Amino acid sequence: MRILVLGAGGYLGGHVTERLRAVPGARVLVGGRSPAADVTVDLASDRPYGLAEALAKAAPDAVVNCAGATGGDAVTLAEVNARGPAVLCAALREAAPAARLVHLGSAAEYGPGTPGLRVTETEACLPAGPYGATKLAGTVAVTASGLDAVVLRVGNPVGAGAPPTGLPGRVAALLAEAEGEAGAPGAPAAELRLGDLSAYRDFVDVRDLARAVELAAVTPGPLPPVLNVGGGEALPVRELVRGLADVAGFRGRIVEADGGGSARSAQVSWQCSDITAAGLALGWRPAHSLGASLEALWAAHPVRVAAP
């Protein structure tokens, strides 16, 4: 089985690629902007016919699209998250119409949740900002494509290699910096200053996400158009930060500064996905606790050493 992974060089794509390479009988091809990629692809700018030629040569049995933008202005988000999946679907219809497409969406597509409730895949989507809106546009392009396709709506991923553009990676970087400074002679007690941490999020280990992608790529027969992939419970962001601080051995103060949080956190105070459908369609359930995810994140994070 030939599986093409787009965005393999990114955080999620790297974990997905590693997981798929362990699948017996699978040959994994990587696609991206790097000249070293098996298939050179830039979904933000490629034309459908050019991408179709590249896909025809690769002849994939399945394509996993992990390419996406989480930051930047609205134009950047739209180019990668909305235009990209539409171009990919057009190219696949031309070059490999029988290939299974697994596209990574986002729980941000749902928008603000109702405290205490889990959102199912049939709920109306009312994204709170450009990121969620562009991811929703990408999902619509995939589900309306007529291809053998499934969108995995991912919760908040946590694990080794988390980038500083997201909260887990940013907190890990701050903790590493604080640890380095704590080793300096006469260093004051460390203090971690963050924004409001009262929001609730549905965290999922990147290893569990990668396993869901594997199952979505190899499970025979048609799948539901959208499947939620999350931890299945809402936890306070404050719990993630405190847990990561404990894993790192941080003994300083954690300060929640007024106005320091993201606009999206203020708009979306609760997010929790119902993952029942993924269990029924794929036989998938998350296997890692948030604590295990945080331990993996910190173990893989380089610790900053203070200058003498």
C-alpha positions in Angstrom: 0.0 0.0 0.0 1.4 3.4 -1.0 0.5 6.2 1.4 1.4 9.8 0.6 1.7 12.2 3.6 1.4 15.9 2.8 2.9 18.2 5.4 5.1 15.4 6.7 7.7 17.9 8.0 5.2 19.5 10.5 4.4 18.6 14.0 1.4 16.4 13.3 2.7 15.2 10.0 5.9 14.0 11.6 4.1 11.8 14.1 1.7 10.5 11.4 4.6 9.6 9.1 6.4 7.8 11.8 3.3 5.8 12.7 2.5 4.9 9.1 6.0 3.7 8.4 5.5 1.0 11.0 2.4 -0.4 9.1 3.3 -3.8 7.6 3.3 -3.6 3.8 3.0 0.2 3.6 5.3 2.3 1.6 5.2 5.9 2.8 5.9 8.8 0.5 6.3 12.3 1.9 5.0 15.4 0.1 6.0 19.0 0.8 7.9 22.0 -0.4 11.3 20.6 0.4 13.3 19.4 -2.7 14.1 16.3 -0.7 10.4 15.3 -0.7 9.2 12.3 -2.7 6.5 14.5 -4.1 7.1 18.3 -4.3 3.8 20.0 -3.3 2.8 23.5 -2.1 -1.0 23.4 -1.6 -1.0 27.2 -1.1 0.1 27.9 -4.6 0.1 24.8 -6.8 -2.4 24.6 -9.7 -4.7 21.5 -9.8 -3.3 20.3 -13.1 0.3 20.5 -11.9 -0.5 18.7 -8.7 -2.4 16.1 -10.6 0.7 15.2 -12.7 2.7 14.8 -9.5 0.0 12.6 -7.9 -0.3 10.5 -11.0 3.4 9.7 -10.8 3.2 8.9 -7.1 0.2 6.6 -7.7 -0.9 6.6 -4.0 -3.5 4.3 -2.6 -4.1 6.8 0.2 -3.3 10.4 0.8 -3.1 11.9 4.3 -3.2 15.7 4.3 -1.5 17.1 7.5 -0.6 20.4 5.8 -2.2 23.4 7.5 -1.5 26.8 9.0 -2.4 27.6 12.6 -1.1 31.2 12.6 -0.7 34.1 10.3 -3.1 36.6 8.7 -6.4 35.6 7.2 -4.9 35.4 3.7 -2.2 32.9 4.7 -4.8 30.8 6.6 -7.1 30.8 3.6 -4.4 29.9 1.2 -3.3 26.8 3.1 -6.4 25.7 5.0 -9.1 26.5 2.5 -7.6 26.6 -1.0 -5.1 23.8 -0.3 -7.7 21.0 0.4 -9.8 22.2 -2.6 -6.8 22.1 -5.0 -5.8 18.7 -3.5 -9.3 17.3 -4.1 -9.5 18.6 -7.7 -6.1 17.0 -8.4 -7.1 13.7 -6.8 -10.2 13.5 -8.9 -8.1 13.8 -12.0 -5.1 11.6 -11.0 -6.1 9.1 -8.3 -9.9 9.1 -7.9 -9.9 5.7 -6.1 -7.4 6.8 -3.4 -8.5 7.2 0.2 -8.1 10.8 1.4 -7.6 11.5 5.1 -7.7 15.2 5.9 -6.9 16.7 9.3 -9.5 19.2 10.3 -9.9 21.0 13.6 -12.3 21.1 16.5 -12.0 24.9 16.1 -14.5 24.5 13.2 -17.3 24.1 15.8 -16.8 27.3 17.5 -17.9 28.0 21.1 -19.3 24.9 22.9 -21.9 24.6 25.5 -20.4 23.9 29.0 -20.9 20.4 30.1 -21.8 19.0 26.6 -19.7 17.1 24.0 -20.2 18.2 20.4 -21.0 15.6 17.8 -20.1 15.7 14.1 -23.6 16.7 13.1 -23.6 19.9 15.2 -23.7 23.2 13.3 -20.3 24.8 12.9 -19.9 28.4 14.0 -16.2 29.1 14.1 -15.1 32.0 16.2 -12.2 33.3 14.0 -10.3 33.0 10.7 -8.5 29.9 11.7 -11.6 27.9 12.4 -13.4 29.4 9.4 -10.7 28.5 7.0 -10.4 25.0 8.4 -14.2 24.6 8.0 -13.9 25.7 4.4 -11.3 23.0 3.8 -13.6 20.4 5.4 -16.4 21.4 3.1 -14.1 21.1 0.1 -13.2 17.6 1.1 -16.7 16.3 2.1 -18.2 17.7 -1.1 -15.5 16.3 -3.4 -17.1 13.0 -4.2 -13.9 11.2 -3.2 -13.4 8.4 -0.8 -12.5 10.8 2.0 -12.8 11.4 5.7 -12.0 14.5 7.8 -10.6 13.9 11.2 -11.6 16.9 13.4 -8.7 17.1 15.8 -8.9 18.5 19.3 -5.9 20.2 21.0 -2.9 17.9 20.3 -0.3 17.5 22.9 3.0 15.6 22.8 6.7 15.5 21.9 7.7 18.3 19.4 4.7 20.6 20.2 5.6 23.9 18.5 5.8 27.2 20.4 2.9 28.6 18.3 0.5 26.5 20.5 0.1 26.7 24.2 1.7 23.4 25.2 4.8 24.1 23.2 4.9 27.7 24.3 4.7 26.8 28.0 7.3 24.1 27.6 9.7 26.7 26.1 9.0 29.1 28.9 9.6 26.4 31.5 12.9 25.4 29.8 14.0 29.1 29.9 13.0 29.4 33.5 15.0 26.2 34.3 18.1 27.6 32.6 17.8 30.9 34.4 17.2 29.2 37.8 20.7 27.7 37.5 22.4 31.1 37.4 24.1 32.3 40.6 21.8 34.6 42.6 18.9 34.0 40.3 15.5 35.2 41.7 12.6 32.7 42.1 11.2 32.1 38.6 7.7 33.3 37.6 5.7 32.1 34.7 3.4 34.8 33.3 0.5 33.7 31.1 -2.9 34.9 30.1 -6.2 33.6 31.4 -6.1 29.8 31.8 -9.8 29.3 32.7 -10.9 27.9 29.3 -11.6 24.2 28.9 -10.1 22.2 26.1 -10.2 18.7 24.7 -6.6 17.5 24.6 -5.5 14.5 22.6 -2.0 12.9 22.5 -0.3 13.1 19.1 0.4 9.4 19.3 -3.3 8.7 19.6 -4.0 11.1 16.7 -1.4 9.3 14.5 -3.1 5.9 15.3 -6.5 7.4 14.3 -4.9 8.5 11.0 -3.5 5.0 10.4 -6.9 3.4 11.0 -8.6 5.9 8.7 -6.1 5.3 6.0 -6.3 1.5 6.0 -9.8 0.7 7.2 -11.7 -0.8 4.2 -15.1 0.4 3.0 -16.6 3.9 3.1 -16.2 6.0 6.3 -18.3 8.8 7.7 -17.4 12.1 6.1 -16.3 13.6 9.5 -15.0 12.0 12.6 -14.0 13.7 15.9 -10.6 12.8 17.2 -10.0 14.1 20.7 -9.6 13.0 24.3 -13.3 13.0 24.8 -13.3 15.2 27.9 -12.8 18.9 28.6 -10.0 19.8 31.0 -9.1 23.3 32.2 -6.1 24.8 30.4 -4.9 25.6 33.9 -4.6 21.9 34.5 -2.3 21.4 31.5 -0.1 24.3 32.5 0.2 23.1 36.2 0.8 19.5 35.0 3.6 20.5 32.7 5.1 22.6 35.4 5.1 19.7 37.8 6.7 17.4 35.2 9.4 20.0 34.6 10.0 20.4 38.3 9.1 24.1 38.2 8.6 25.5 41.7 8.0 29.1 40.8 4.8 31.0 40.6 2.3 30.8 37.7 0.7 34.2 37.2 -2.4 34.7 35.0 -2.2 38.2 33.8 -5.3 40.1 32.7 -5.5 40.6 29.0 -2.6 38.2 28.3 -4.6 35.4 26.7 -5.6 34.9 23.1 -8.7 36.3 21.7 -9.9 32.9 20.7 -9.7 31.6 24.3 -11.9 34.5 25.4 -14.5 33.6 22.7 -14.3 29.8 23.2 -14.4 29.0 26.9 -15.5 25.4 26.4 -14.5 22.8 23.8 -15.2 19.1 24.1 -15.8 16.5 21.3 -17.9 13.4 21.3 -15.6 10.7 20.0 -18.2 7.9 19.8 -18.4 7.8 16.0 -14.6 7.3 15.7 -14.9 4.3 18.0 -17.6 2.8 15.9 -16.1 3.5 12.5 -12.4 2.9 13.3 -12.4 1.0 16.6 -10.3 3.9 18.0 -10.1 5.3 21.5 -7.4 7.5 23.0 -4.8 5.4 24.9 -2.7 8.1 26.5 -3.6 10.4 29.5 -2.8 14.1 29.5 -0.1 13.3 32.1 1.6 10.9 29.7 1.4 13.5 26.9 3.0 16.1 29.1 5.8 13.8 30.1 6.5 13.0 26.5 6.5 16.7 25.6 8.9 17.7 28.3 11.2 14.7 27.8 11.7 15.7 24.1 12.1 19.4 24.9 15.6 20.9 24.9 16.4 22.6 28.2 18.0 26.0 28.0 21.3 26.3 29.8 21.9 29.7 31.5 25.0 31.6 30.5 27.7 31.7 33.2 
